Amino acid sequence: MSGSREIELKFLCAPADMAVVLAAAPAGEDETRHLTSVYFDTPDGALARAGASLRIREWDGCRVQTLKRGKGVSREEHEAPVEFFDPTFGPLPELLSEPQRATLTPTLEVRITRRQRLVRYEGAEIELAADLGEVEAEGRTRPISELELELKSGPRKALFALARELRRAAPLKLSFESKSSQGRALLKS
């Protein structure tokens, strides 16, 4: 299992503008994946209150469990390949008592098609991810159309410079709302 800090900018982007943004981005090889992510929480939302999200993401026979906590551009991230849901994963025992972990159940599902590309820009490696799909919670759905820029290595200023460049190609609206928080909003509606 790895634990690290994710440094990422997320933008809302109209589906019709996504191809324009990707065309304006630095060259690189695109990889397309169909991702399904199931998010877990306790019935009373203890993980959400703790500022954390827990999911299992599947694609092409791979399953990865991820716990993220924090808000904004830099978040703590723990992930590891799994076969089955692990209630003792990462910092979960710090966040929830054993009885609470026993009540963790799926609360929402995110299904997206992701086009991603690793690029070099101003001395940095940055992963671009164009996500189109939907989040579903209790039978309600909400569309997802987002562009994520994640700094893999190099100076942070390169991440912001690339974001400014891509905003000149098409309207991008900075967003701090995670996919899990979008699903939780559906649960409250």
N, C-alpha and C positions, 0 to 999 in steps of 0.2 A: 504494500500500500504506500502511496506517495502522499505527502502533505506539502503544499506549497502555497504561494500567493499568486492568484490570477490577476493580471492587469489587463483590463478590457474596457473598450468603449462600445456601447450598443446604440444603434440608431434605428428608429422606425423609418421604413422606406416603402413607398407604394410599390406593389408588385410590378406595375408597368415600368417603374424606374430602375428595377434591380439590374436588368441587362445593361443599362446605360452606365450604372455605377461600376459594374464588373468590367466593362469595356474601358473605363477610365482608370482602372486600377493598374498597378504594375503587372507586367506579364508574369505568368506562372502556369503551372499545370493544374487544371481544375479537377477535383474529385467530387463526385456526387454520391451522397449517401441518403438512404431513407431511414430516419431515426424514429424510434418509439421510446419515449421516456415515461416511466410510471413513477409518480412522486408519492411519498409516504409522510404521514404525520399521525399524531395521536388524535382521538376523537375531539379533544378540546383544543387542538392546535398548538400544543406545547412547543414544537419545533419552530413554527412560524413566529411565535412570541419570543423565542430565543434568537431570532434573526438568522435561522438556519433553514436550509432545504436539503432533502434527502431523496435521491432518485436511483432507479436502475434504468440504464439506457441500453437499448438493443439495436444492433444493425448487423446484417450479414452473419448471423450466428454468434456474434460477440455480445457479451453482457458485462457492463461496467457499473459498479455502484459508486456514487459520488455524493459527498456531503460538502456543501458550501455554506459559509457563514460570513456575515458582514454585508455592507452595502457600499455602493459607489463604484469607483473605478478599480479598486484593489480589494479582492476578497480572498479569504482563506479557502483552500480547496483540497479535499482528500479524495482520492479515487483508487480503485483497484478492480481488476477483473474478478467476477464472481460467477458461480453457477446458480446460487440461490441467495435470497435476501439474507443479510447478516445484521441482526439487531445489536451486535457489539462492535460494529464498524467504526473505525477512526475515533473521533471525540464524542461519539454518541453517549458512552457511559458518563461523560462529564456533563452532558446536556440534559439527559433524562435518567430517572431512576430505573431500576430493573423492572418494577411493575409498569411504569410508563412505557418502556421499550416493548413490553409484551403486548401493548395495545396499538403499536404502529401498524397502520393499514394503508392500502392505496387510497389516495384522495383525488387524484387527477391524472390525466394522461395527455401527453404532448406528442403529436405526430407531425413531423416536418420532413421536407426534402431539403437537404443542405448541400449547397455548392461551396466547397472550400478550396482555398489556394494559399500556399505559403509563399510570401514574397520577401524580397530584400528591398529595404527602403531607407535611405539616409543612415546606413550603418546598423540597421536593425533587421531582425526577422520578425515578420508580422503575419499572423494567420487571419485571412479574411474568410468570413463565413456568412453566406447569404441564405437565410432560413425562410422558407415559405411553408405554411401548414396551418395547424389549428391546435388549440388547447381545449380539452373537454373535462368538465366536472359536473357530476350529477345530471348528465343528459344535456347540459348547456354547452355551447361551443363559442369560441371567439377566434377569429383569424389571427395568424401570426405572419408578419412580413417585416423581418429585421435584418440588419447588417451588423455583424459583430467584427470588431478589430481587436485581436488579442496579441499583446506583445510577448513574443517567445524569448527574445534576447535583444540586447542593445539598449540604446537610450530611449527613455520615455518620450522625449520631445519628438522623436520620429513618428511615434504613434499619433500624436496630436497633429503633426504636419501632414501625415497621410489623410487623416480625417478631414482637415481643412481642404485638401486637394479634392477629395471625393465629393465634398459638399458643393463644390463648384460645378460638378457634373449633373447633379440632381438634388432635389430637396431631401435632406436627411434631418431628422429631428432626434436630438440626443434623448435617450431614455435610460432611466435607472430601474425600470420595472422588469424584474426577472420573469421568466416563463412561469415559475412556480407562483409568484405573486399575482400574475395575470389569472392563473387558475383559481387561486384563493378568492380573487375578486368575483369570479363566477359563482363561487359557493355562497357568497354574501348577497348576491343579487336575487 
